[in-house]
Amino acid sequence: MYELKEKSIYELRISTNIRMKIPALPFSALDISVDFPKGKAYPHNPQTLGDQILKARMDKRLTQTEAAAFFNVSKDCVFRWENNQSKPQGRHTSKVMVFLEGG
């Protein structure tokens, strides 16, 4: 197929990469989507405010640090809310409502 004696390795790489830009199946419109796997901690039936915050955070695929930045609190504070060790203070109520509604 290729004559290595006449072509350098660089020329061989160029000639083989030309076909790499052609899709294997240009006529195929296959689209695969998979649901995000839920872990053991995912609350399927949230009963408390902490469970609802945890469910909303996991649905949005946020870390506790990212959620804490949204609420302008520490990561430990979000951890305590999700584990029902404490509840959000009144000044955070509006942001919690926006977070739970999907905003």
JOLIN-V774191 format. One line per field, one symbol per residue. ss: DSSP state (a for helix, b for strand, c for the rest). Layout:
ss=???
This chain:
ss=ccccccccaaaaaaaaaaaaacccccccccccccccccccccccccccaaaaaaaaaaaccccaaaaaaaacccaaaaaaaacccccccaaaaaaaaaaaacc
